[in-house]
């Protein structure tokens, strides 16, 4: 069960003028019920605020859909990077190394997806010892 209500506010009186291009503020009320895991059968309610430079006549449904699809992508990418590549448990924490490795993981995921692998863990198992197959995927 998930309920979302988005409200768009275009009256920006009193908002700092330093927000160049700001057209509206969006308030999203969410009710989420978890059906599995450690939060099974728990219901969470939250309110999130967003700022937008889209035209002030943009409908609330457009914002709702955009915000939802953004988080869907974000969550699916994070899940793969954490569960498949164990990014969150990485001990590499100095200088540019964490960002560089994250970028390499993103590239690998994109290469697999471009080659029609929907299960990244399975793709890694299938090609991990096949250098010629790896080059084949990279070359497209």
Buried (B, 14 or more C-beta within 10 A) or exposed (E): EEEBEBEBEEEBEEEEEEEEEBBBBBBBEBEBEBEEEEEEEEEEEEEEEBEBEBEBEBEBEBBBEBBBEEEEEEEEBEEBBEEBBEBEEBEEEEEEEEEEBBEEBBEBBEBBEEBEBEEBEEBBEEBEEEEEEBEEBEEE
